[in-house]
Amino acid sequence: MRRWRTWLTLRISTCERASHRGYGLFRRSRKALKAALPAGADLRQAQRDHLVVPERIYGKLIGTEAREIEEAEAIPIDVAIDNGWVRVADPLEYTNPVVLKTMDGIQRYIANAGDRPADEIERADPALGALAAQALSSGDVTHAYIYTTDIAAGEGAETVLGSEGYGDAVTFVDGFSFIDDLLEEG
Amino acid sequence: MSQTASRQEGEIVRDFLSIADLLEQPQLARVYAYLYREGEATVSELIDALNLSQGTAYTYVNQLTDTGVLTPTTDTQPQRYAAIEIELTLTIDGDREYTISPALIAAVARRATDDTIDSYIDRHGIHGLATALTHTIARERGETTHRLVADDLDMSELEAEVILQALRPIVREHFAVDDSGASLADVVDAENLDV
């Protein structure tokens, strides 16, 4: 399965409120994905595997906080899932040593950056990098893009995954400039 | 106490009160923030840029000049004005520390046009905004995340993210912050998305 080269990247989004704006990029990825898929492959399935959000972050996106968004009639992440371009990841496999090491490593990275104890660091941000570690270590995925507006989380994931030997396979994309670029493109 | 010392103290109190005026009146803050950003300007340039009436513009400029936060830069007409750099650190109860800086005044100035900042000040006060600004700087420098800020400020992650985003342009204008992470163009290139 999943042999269509670099198109099969895992995309993880924490663009949160603005996640629906990623649709522009998605549309262009879909074109590329379609061109790269073998004849008869399931495009919809491939799309769903393209943009993945960790369970822990999905929980936050649909939690009570999301209901504070006054202007939104529906929760953006659920609209994206219903439209079939985002998928909630399976639970993280903590029995996989790479997943566990990445989780702990990012937690320590964020703690060091802010000079505070590691146990104060909430596990939602480290889960982004841990999900990428899980996907990369499965061998099914060749490259992971990590979208987040928190530099500490993005750089932490790049650093820790780099030390696990995935330096060339992980890219942190700055969520703010990403959204600005998408809006500019209209 | 010597007369010089008491005069200096008097000036410090006067400066403090004039800065307090800036923080209380977003329109004054807008004038100060504009001049701080642009370097200097004439009153008619201020009128155009900030959409002020002539009378209001002269009142604001005179008030700010009298209190010492603006200074005329030319002797010839039309007069040009520049903003004086402000850096005031307040320590309250010996541990809480707030810094009043041009960045904070610029944040207050946005109150007139930014509902997020306006309602944040209503709920948390100017000192709350000063704290949020400090957290925004740390966040933009990769030293904290919006989830940690939410924890520190005892608010929801969404509320933290919303104010951090609103203050972000001010931080990027006033402080040296390196860009980090890849951009959309990098992703498009790496993945040949225009195929």
Interface residues (C-beta under 8 A of the other chain):
Chain A: T6 W7 T9 E16 R17 L25 R28 S29 K31 A32 A35 K60 E65 A66 E68 I69 I110 A113 G114 D115 R116 E120 I121 E122 A124 D125 H143 Y145 T149 D150 I151 A152 A153 G154 E155 T171 F172 V173 D174 F176 S177 F178 D181 L182
Chain B: A138 R139 E140 R141 G142 E143 T144 T145 H146 R147 L148 D151 S156 E157 L158 E159 E161 Q165 R168 D179 S180 G181 A182 S183 L184 A185 D186 V187 V188 A190 E191 N192 L193 D194 V195
